[in-house]
C-alpha cells in the first residue's frame, strides 16, 4: 500500500509540474515558429559527423606522420612479447619471444622506411 501511494504521489508531481504543463500547452511556441516538422536532410546521418571545413595545414601535417603510430605499436608489442616469452621460459616462452621479435622487427622495418 505504501509503495502505491509513493508511486501515485510521484506521478502526480511529475504531471502537475509547471515545466511539463508549459511544454504541453498549445499556445507555447518558440521564437522560431517557422520550424519544419518531420525529418530533414540535415538530420539524416547517424553518429559522428565530419567537420564541414578542414584546414589544409592540418591535413599536410597528418600526412607526414601517417602510419608511424601503427609501426611504433608493432615495435612495442613485439618488445613486450619478447619480455613475456623470457618470463614464461621453456618451449612456449621461446615461441612467444621469437614471434615477438618478428613482430618488432616488422614494425621497425616499416618505421625506418
FITORKE-683719 format. One record per residue (C-alpha): residue in three letters; y, x, z; residue number from 1. Coordinates in Angstrom, 3 decimals. Example, Ala and Ser with C-alpha at 12.3 -4.5 7.8 and 13.67 -1.06 7.14 Angstrom:
2
('Ala',(-4.500,12.300,7.800),1)
('Ser',(-1.060,13.670,7.140),2)
This chain:
113
('Unk',(0.000,0.000,0.000),1)
('Unk',(2.356,2.840,0.870),2)
('Unk',(1.835,4.551,-2.499),3)
('Unk',(2.573,1.337,-4.357),4)
('Unk',(5.884,0.920,-2.524),5)
('Unk',(6.899,4.526,-3.202),6)
('Unk',(5.990,4.200,-6.887),7)
('Unk',(7.886,0.919,-7.181),8)
('Unk',(10.974,2.395,-5.494),9)
('Unk',(10.911,5.453,-7.760),10)
('Unk',(10.575,3.311,-10.882),11)
('Unk',(13.452,1.062,-9.835),12)
('Unk',(15.652,4.055,-9.020),13)
('Unk',(14.926,5.578,-12.414),14)
('Unk',(15.538,2.386,-14.360),15)
('Unk',(18.702,1.476,-12.474),16)
('Unk',(20.325,4.913,-12.615),17)
('Unk',(23.743,4.951,-14.342),18)
('Unk',(22.754,7.644,-16.855),19)
('Unk',(19.835,5.608,-18.163),20)
('Unk',(21.852,2.389,-18.242),21)
('Unk',(24.739,4.075,-20.118),22)
('Unk',(22.378,5.649,-22.638),23)
('Unk',(20.713,2.309,-23.347),24)
('Unk',(23.969,0.363,-23.695),25)
('Unk',(24.625,-0.844,-27.262),26)
('Unk',(28.357,-0.051,-27.083),27)
('Unk',(27.825,3.597,-26.106),28)
('Unk',(28.312,5.616,-29.288),29)
('Unk',(29.091,9.268,-29.599),30)
('Unk',(32.145,10.702,-31.321),31)
('Unk',(30.035,11.315,-34.427),32)
('Unk',(29.302,7.688,-35.323),33)
('Unk',(28.546,8.561,-38.978),34)
('Unk',(25.418,10.446,-37.994),35)
('Unk',(22.434,9.710,-40.218),36)
('Unk',(19.355,8.129,-38.767),37)
('Unk',(15.876,9.391,-39.532),38)
('Unk',(14.522,12.658,-40.891),39)
('Unk',(16.831,15.107,-42.596),40)
('Unk',(16.283,18.020,-44.950),41)
('Unk',(17.796,20.427,-42.410),42)
('Unk',(15.245,19.428,-39.787),43)
('Unk',(12.148,19.655,-41.985),44)
('Unk',(10.960,23.062,-40.718),45)
('Unk',(8.970,23.580,-37.558),46)
('Unk',(9.174,26.676,-35.390),47)
('Unk',(11.468,29.650,-35.520),48)
('Unk',(13.939,29.712,-38.371),49)
('Unk',(15.119,32.859,-40.096),50)
('Unk',(18.812,33.657,-39.703),51)
('Unk',(20.893,32.394,-42.582),52)
('Unk',(22.830,35.635,-43.044),53)
('Unk',(21.227,39.071,-42.868),54)
('Unk',(23.188,42.268,-42.862),55)
('Unk',(22.261,44.898,-45.432),56)
('Unk',(22.729,47.789,-42.994),57)
('Unk',(20.136,46.348,-40.610),58)
('Unk',(17.643,45.912,-43.448),59)
('Unk',(18.129,49.503,-44.633),60)
('Unk',(17.713,50.853,-41.096),61)
('Unk',(14.486,48.904,-40.665),62)
('Unk',(13.073,50.264,-43.943),63)
('Unk',(13.376,53.892,-42.808),64)
('Unk',(11.126,53.258,-39.788),65)
('Unk',(8.716,50.880,-41.474),66)
('Unk',(5.161,51.334,-40.231),67)
('Unk',(5.917,54.040,-37.644),68)
('Unk',(5.089,51.656,-34.803),69)
('Unk',(1.599,50.972,-36.084),70)
('Unk',(0.888,54.664,-36.640),71)
('Unk',(2.088,55.585,-33.166),72)
('Unk',(-0.013,52.769,-31.734),73)
('Unk',(-3.086,54.126,-33.522),74)
('Unk',(-2.474,57.577,-32.047),75)
('Unk',(-2.065,56.154,-28.534),76)
('Unk',(-5.204,54.028,-28.799),77)
('Unk',(-7.146,56.997,-30.150),78)
('Unk',(-5.985,59.200,-27.274),79)
('Unk',(-6.888,56.521,-24.749),80)
('Unk',(-10.342,56.169,-26.304),81)
('Unk',(-10.867,59.945,-26.029),82)
('Unk',(-9.976,59.851,-22.317),83)
('Unk',(-12.161,56.798,-21.657),84)
('Unk',(-15.050,58.401,-23.549),85)
('Unk',(-14.702,61.550,-21.414),86)
('Unk',(-14.786,59.441,-18.253),87)
('Unk',(-17.854,57.477,-19.356),88)
('Unk',(-19.817,60.549,-20.402),89)
('Unk',(-23.347,60.602,-21.837),90)
('Unk',(-24.021,59.423,-25.403),91)
('Unk',(-21.924,56.249,-25.198),92)
('Unk',(-18.901,58.195,-23.979),93)
('Unk',(-19.316,60.738,-26.740),94)
('Unk',(-19.396,57.983,-29.375),95)
('Unk',(-16.251,56.365,-27.915),96)
('Unk',(-14.475,59.738,-27.792),97)
('Unk',(-15.384,60.557,-31.394),98)
('Unk',(-14.258,57.112,-32.552),99)
('Unk',(-11.009,57.601,-30.622),100)
('Unk',(-10.464,60.959,-32.269),101)
('Unk',(-10.984,59.421,-35.707),102)
('Unk',(-8.525,56.594,-34.940),103)
('Unk',(-5.956,59.018,-33.511),104)
('Unk',(-6.215,61.382,-36.474),105)
('Unk',(-5.914,58.457,-38.900),106)
('Unk',(-2.694,57.376,-37.166),107)
('Unk',(-1.395,60.967,-37.151),108)
('Unk',(-2.181,61.358,-40.867),109)
('Unk',(-0.194,58.259,-41.794),110)
('Unk',(2.588,59.143,-39.344),111)
('Unk',(3.119,62.562,-40.938),112)
('Unk',(3.257,61.194,-44.493),113)
